[in-house]
Amino acid sequence: MAMVFGDVGAPSQITVYLDSLFSQSLSLYRKKLTDNIGAMNAILYEILHSDAYESGDGGTDIREPIMYQLAPADSYDGYDELSTLPVDGITQAVFEWRQKASPIVYAMSDVLKNSGQGRLINFVKSKIQQTELGLQESWAQDFMHGNQPNGGLLSDPRQSGVNGSLSINPISQIISYNTTTLSVGNIAENLYPWWKNQSFTSTATTYSNYIYEITNMYNTCSLGTGGPPTVLLADQVSYQNYIHAYFSQYKANPDALDFSYPFEGKKFMKAKIIMDDKVPDVFSGKAPVTIGGIGQPSSLTWGSIYAANTKFMKIRYMTGRDFEMLTDEQGKTFAKPINGDSRIGHLAWMGQVTTNNRRKHGVLGKIPRTFAS
């Protein structure tokens, strides 16, 4: 249905199609949409604002090259025979594409009620914002909680209760707590020790012990090439206890982050330690109870801190599915139901969260809620 603004007898006429207005608005809004999804989680933020957010051009799956063995080197002198032994040491982690979509639905009666040009644009903005907020919350919950809210595991991708499809890989699969049976990227961690992330169980009873455990996790993840973790993600109580522990030990507050950084956090050595209300209790395998999309710290028995090196974690997206409107064979983005006076379109994304070096990530679980000073 076309909407005509102004005098139909005017010599210059413009017809505005709401479908076109939505599509153009979303095209211009896509970068902001990606930014806002990243603003739900510090690790997603770091990835989405770096070159680790990469496009892919088709294929049945996503391949991440992994080097797990170096070529041997030896000294020689004069006519000594040089080694010609071949070295394998390179393999690939294989990840499946996953898809997400959010509907944009409007009734033509709503369009008619908002028929003024300014009101129409506001109507479009409100529908885009509705879709944006839905995608933000969906991404954050799928990444942080996996399938646990459905009765599954934190390390399993969330499974749709409607169609049974799987969502993106959760953080507890890429950085798992005390598991030996996970297969990540089609590589079994129990068969290949070089494919396991670092995992620690807290036994701290004092602030001093607590600081030591975080430092130990950070340093262990720093071993080898590739540098230290870039982000430490903590639940609210564990984050607050870190600040108290730091002050208790050093009689000073930890250094603050730049005010432009969109998360509550402090500096920890060369990393950022960030508070995230969606961090689960990895020891108990439970996600926090969420009310209004906010994780309740009182619902967790133990605390957890993830240490991630975002150089070794990526988000790959399919070209043409980077938060773009789905189109039909005629290139239309919205369709009219046969028996309805509404319009339906879908904003879609296709990709996966991947890693190519799990050893550079770690997790500390069973962190007490209180410590002796």
For each residue, the residues with C-beta under 8 A, 3 or more apart:
1: 18 108 111
2: 15 16 17
3: 15 16 17 18 111 115 120
4: 8 13 15 16
5: 14 16 117
6: 10 13 14
7: 10
8: 4 13
9:
10: 6 7 13
11:
12:
13: 4 6 8 10
14: 5 6
15: 2 3 4
16: 2 3 4 5 20 21 117 120
17: 2 3 20 21
18: 1 3 21 22 106 111 120 124 334 343
19: 22 23 332 333 334 343 345
20: 16 17 23 24
21: 16 17 18 24 25 120 121 124
22: 18 19 25 26 104 124 127 128 325 333 334 345
23: 19 20 26 27 325 333
24: 20 21 27 28
25: 21 22 28 29 124 125 128
26: 22 23 29 30 33 128 323 324 325 347
27: 23 24 30 324
28: 24 25
29: 25 26 32 33 128 132
30: 26 27 33 34 322 323 324
31: 34 35
32: 29 35 36
33: 26 29 30 36 37 132 135 323
34: 30 31 37 38 48 53 322 323
35: 31 32 38 39 48 49
36: 32 33 39 40 132 136
37: 33 34 40 44 48 135 136 139
38: 34 35 41 44 45 46 47 48 49
39: 35 36 45 136 262
40: 36 37 44 136 137 139 140
41: 38 44 45 139 140 143 144 233 276 278
42: 45 46 231 233 263 265 272 274 276
43: 46 47 143 171 231 233 306 308 310 313
44: 37 38 40 41 47 48 139 140 143 315
45: 38 39 41 42 48 49 262 263
46: 38 42 43 49 50 52 230 231 310
47: 38 43 44 50 52 53 310 313 314 315
48: 34 35 37 38 44 45 53 315
49: 35 38 45 46 53
50: 46 47 53 310
51: 54
52: 46 47 310 311 313 314 315
53: 34 47 48 49 50 314 315 317
54: 51 314 315 316 317
55: 316 317 318 319 322
56: 59 62 316 317 318 319 351
57: 319
58: 318 319
59: 56 62 63
60:
61: 94 95 96 97
62: 56 59 94 95 96 97 316 352 354
63: 59 92 93 94 95
64: 92 93 94 95 185 314 354 355 356
65: 90 91 92 356
66: 90 91 92 93 187 195 356 357
67: 70 89 90
68: 89 90 91 192 194 195
69: 87 88 89 90
70: 67 87 89
71: 87 89
72: 83 85 87
73:
74: 83
75:
76: 80 81 82
77: 80
78:
79:
80: 76 77
81: 76
82: 76
83: 72 74
84:
85: 72
86:
87: 69 70 71 72
88: 69 91
89: 67 68 69 70 71
90: 65 66 67 68 69
91: 65 66 68 88 187
92: 63 64 65 66
93: 63 64 66 184 185 186 187 354 355 356
94: 61 62 63 64 185 186
95: 61 62 63 64 169 185 186 316 352 354
96: 61 62 166 352
97: 61 62 318 350 351 352
98: 157 165 166 167 168 169 350 351 352
99: 165 321 348 349 350
100: 135 138 139 167 168 348 349 350
101: 326 346 347 348 349
102: 131 134 135 138 346 347
103: 131 344 345 346 347
104: 22 127 128 130 131 334 344 345 346 347
105: 342 343 344 345
106: 18 110 111 123 127 342 343
107: 110 111 341 342
108: 1 111 112 341 342 343
109: 112 113 341
110: 106 107 113 114 123
111: 1 3 18 106 107 108 114 115 120 123
112: 108 109 115
113: 109 110
114: 110 111 119 120 122 123
115: 3 111 112 119 120
116: 119 120
117: 5 16 120 121
118: 121 122
119: 114 115 116 122 123
120: 3 16 18 21 111 114 115 116 117 123 124
121: 21 117 118 124 125
122: 114 118 119 125 126
123: 106 110 111 114 119 120 126 127
124: 18 21 22 25 120 121 127 128
125: 25 121 122 128 129
126: 122 123 129 130
127: 22 104 106 123 124 130 131
128: 22 25 26 29 104 124 125 131 132
129: 125 126 132 133
130: 104 126 127 133 134
131: 102 103 104 127 128 134 135 347
132: 29 33 36 128 129 135 136
133: 129 130 136 137
134: 102 130 131 137 138
135: 33 37 100 102 131 132 138 139 323 347 349
136: 36 37 39 40 132 133 139 140
137: 40 133 134 140 141 293
138: 100 102 134 135 141 142 167
139: 37 40 41 44 100 135 136 142 143 168
140: 40 41 44 136 137 143 144 278
141: 137 138 144 145 149 158 278 290
142: 138 139 145 146 157 158 167 168 170
143: 41 43 44 139 140 168 170 171 353
144: 41 140 141 170 171 276 278 279 280 287
145: 141 142 148 149 154 158 170 278 280 287
146: 142 152 153 154 155 156 157 158 170 172 173
147: 150 151 152 153 154 156 157 158 159 170
148: 145 151 152 153 154 156 280 285 286 287
149: 141 145 158 287
150: 147 158 159 161
151: 147 148
152: 146 147 148 156 158 159
153: 146 147 148 156 172 285
154: 145 146 147 148 170 172 280 282 285 286 287
155: 146 170 172 173 176 179 182
156: 146 147 148 152 153 159 170 173
157: 98 142 146 147 166 167 168 169 170 173
158: 141 142 145 146 147 149 150 152 166 167 170
159: 147 150 152 156 164 165 166 167
160: 163 164 165 166 167
161: 150
162:
163: 160
164: 159 160
165: 98 99 159 160
166: 96 98 157 158 159 160
167: 98 100 138 142 157 158 159 160
168: 98 100 139 142 143 157 351 352 353
169: 95 98 157 173 174 184 352 353 354
170: 142 143 144 145 146 147 154 155 156 157 158 173 174
171: 43 143 144 174 175 233 306 308
172: 146 153 154 155 175 176 177 280 282 363
173: 146 155 156 157 169 170 176 182 184
174: 169 170 171 184 197 313 353 355 358 361
175: 171 172 197 306 307 308 358 361 362 363
176: 155 172 173 179 182 184 189 197 199 363
177: 172 199 282 283 304 363 365
178: 199 201 365
179: 155 176 182 189 199
180: 189 190
181: 188 189 190
182: 155 173 176 179 188 189
183: 186 187 188 189
184: 93 169 173 174 176 187 189 195 355 358
185: 64 93 94 95 354 355
186: 93 94 95 183
187: 66 91 93 183 184 191 192 195
188: 181 182 183 191 192 195
189: 176 179 180 181 182 183 184 192 193 195 196 358
190: 180 181
191: 187 188
192: 68 187 188 189 195 196
193: 189 196
194: 68 359
195: 66 68 184 187 188 189 192 358 359
196: 189 192 193 199 358 359
197: 174 175 176 358 359 360 361 362 363
198: 217 220 221 307 359 361 362 363
199: 176 177 178 179 196 362 363 365
200: 213 216 217 220 362 363 364 365
201: 178 283 364 365 366
202: 210 213 302 303 364 365 366 367 368
203: 209 213
204: 209 210 212 213 367 368 371
205: 209 368 371 372
206: 209 210 371 372 373
207: 210 211 241 244 245 248 249 371 372 373
208: 211 212 245 248 249
209: 203 204 205 206 212 213 371
210: 202 204 206 207 213 214 241 242 245 367 371
211: 207 208 214 215 242 245 246 249
212: 204 208 209 215 216
213: 200 202 203 204 209 210 216 217 364
214: 210 211 217 218 232 242 268 273 305 364
215: 211 212 218 219 269
216: 200 212 213 219 220
217: 198 200 213 214 220 221 305 307 362 363 364
218: 214 215 221 222 228 229 232 268 269 271 307 362
219: 215 216 222 223 228
220: 198 200 216 217 223 362
221: 198 217 218 228 229 307 309 359 360 361 362
222: 218 219 227 228 229
223: 219 220
224: 359 360
225:
226: 309 311 312 357 360
227: 222 230 270 309 311
228: 218 219 221 222 269 270 271 309
229: 218 221 222 232 271 307 308 309 360 361 362
230: 46 227 270 271 272 308 309 310 311
231: 42 43 46 271 272 274 306 307 308 310
232: 214 218 229 268 271 272 273 274 305 306 307 308
233: 41 42 43 171 274 276 279 305 306 308
234: 238 239 242 273 274 275 276 279 303 304 305 306
235: 238 239 275 276 277 279 280 281 288 295 297 300 303 304 305
236: 239 240 275 277 297
237: 240 241 297 300 303 369
238: 234 235 241 242 279 303 304 305 367
239: 234 235 236 242 243 264 265 273 274 275
240: 236 237 243 244 275
241: 207 210 237 238 244 245 303 367 369 370 371
242: 210 211 214 234 238 239 245 246 254 266 268 273
243: 239 240 246 247 253 254 266
244: 207 240 241 247 248 371
245: 207 208 210 211 241 242 248 249 371
246: 211 242 243 249 250 252 253 254 266
247: 243 244 250 251 252 253
248: 207 208 244 245 373
249: 207 208 211 245 246
250: 246 247
251: 247
252: 246 247
253: 243 246 247 256 266
254: 242 243 246 266 267 268 273
255: 266 267
256: 253 259 266 267
257: 261 263 265 266 267 272
258: 261
259: 256
260:
261: 257 258 265 272
262: 39 45
263: 42 45 257 272 274 275 276
264: 239 274 275
265: 42 239 257 261 272 273 274 275
266: 242 243 246 253 254 255 256 257 272 273
267: 254 255 256 257 271 272 273
268: 214 218 232 242 254 271 272 273
269: 215 218 228
270: 227 228 230
271: 218 228 229 230 231 232 267 268 307
272: 42 230 231 232 257 261 263 265 266 267 268
273: 214 232 234 239 242 254 265 266 267 268 305
274: 42 231 232 233 234 239 263 264 265
275: 234 235 236 239 240 263 264 265
276: 41 42 144 233 234 235 263 279
277: 235 236 288 294 295 296 297
278: 41 140 141 144 145 287 288 290 295
279: 144 233 234 235 238 276 288 295 304 305 306
280: 144 145 148 154 172 235 285 286 287 288 300 304
281: 235 284 285 286 287 288 300 301 302 303 304 365
282: 154 172 177 285 304 363 365
283: 177 201 301 302 304 365 366
284: 281 300 301 302
285: 148 153 154 280 281 282
286: 148 154 280 281 300 301
287: 144 145 148 149 154 278 280 281 290 295
288: 235 277 278 279 280 281 295 296 297 299 300
289: 295 296 299
290: 141 278 287 293 294 295 296
291: 294 296
292:
293: 137 290
294: 277 290 291
295: 235 277 278 279 287 288 289 290 299
296: 277 288 289 290 291 299
297: 235 236 237 277 288 300
298:
299: 288 289 295 296
300: 235 237 280 281 284 286 288 297 303
301: 281 283 284 286
302: 202 281 283 284 365 366 367 368 369
303: 202 234 235 237 238 241 281 300 366 367 368 369
304: 177 234 235 238 279 280 281 282 283 363 364 365 367
305: 214 217 232 233 234 235 238 273 279 363 364 367
306: 43 171 175 231 232 233 234 279 361 362 363
307: 175 198 217 218 221 229 231 232 271 361 362 363 364
308: 43 171 175 229 230 231 232 233 313 361
309: 221 226 227 228 229 230 312 313 357 360 361
310: 43 46 47 50 52 230 231 313
311: 52 226 227 230 360
312: 226 309 355 356 357 358 360 361
313: 43 47 52 174 308 309 310 353 354 355 361
314: 47 52 53 54 64 353 354 355 356
315: 44 47 48 52 53 54 351 352 353 354
316: 54 55 56 62 95 351 352 354
317: 53 54 55 56 321 322 349 350 351
318: 55 56 58 97 321 322 350 351
319: 55 56 57 58 322
320: 324
321: 99 317 318 324 348 349 350 351
322: 30 34 55 317 318 319 349 351
323: 26 30 33 34 135 347 348 349
324: 26 27 30 320 321 347 348
325: 22 23 26 333 345 346 347 348
326: 101 333 345 346 347 348
327: 330 331 332 333
328: 331 332 335
329:
330: 327
331: 327 328
332: 19 327 328 335
333: 19 22 23 325 326 327 345
334: 18 19 22 104 343 344 345
335: 328 332 343 344 345
336: 340 341 342 343 344
337: 340 342 344
338:
339:
340: 336 337
341: 107 108 109 336
342: 105 106 107 108 336 337
343: 18 19 105 106 108 334 335 336
344: 103 104 105 334 335 336 337
345: 19 22 103 104 105 325 326 333 334 335
346: 101 102 103 104 325 326
347: 26 101 102 103 104 131 135 323 324 325 326
348: 99 100 101 321 323 324 325 326
349: 99 100 101 135 317 321 322 323
350: 97 98 99 100 317 318 321
351: 56 97 98 168 315 316 317 318 321 322
352: 62 95 96 97 98 168 169 315 316
353: 143 168 169 174 313 314 315
354: 62 64 93 95 169 185 313 314 315 316
355: 64 93 174 184 185 312 313 314 358 361
356: 64 65 66 93 312 314
357: 66 226 309 312 360
358: 174 175 184 189 195 196 197 312 355 361
359: 194 195 196 197 198 221 224
360: 197 221 224 226 229 309 311 312 357
361: 174 175 197 198 221 229 306 307 308 309 312 313 355 358
362: 175 197 198 199 200 217 218 220 221 229 306 307
363: 172 175 176 177 197 198 199 200 217 282 304 305 306 307
364: 200 201 202 213 214 217 304 305 307 367
365: 177 178 199 200 201 202 281 282 283 302 304
366: 201 202 283 302 303
367: 202 204 210 238 241 302 303 304 305 364
368: 202 204 205 302 303 371
369: 237 241 302 303
370: 241
371: 204 205 206 207 209 210 241 244 245 368
372: 205 206 207
373: 206 207 248
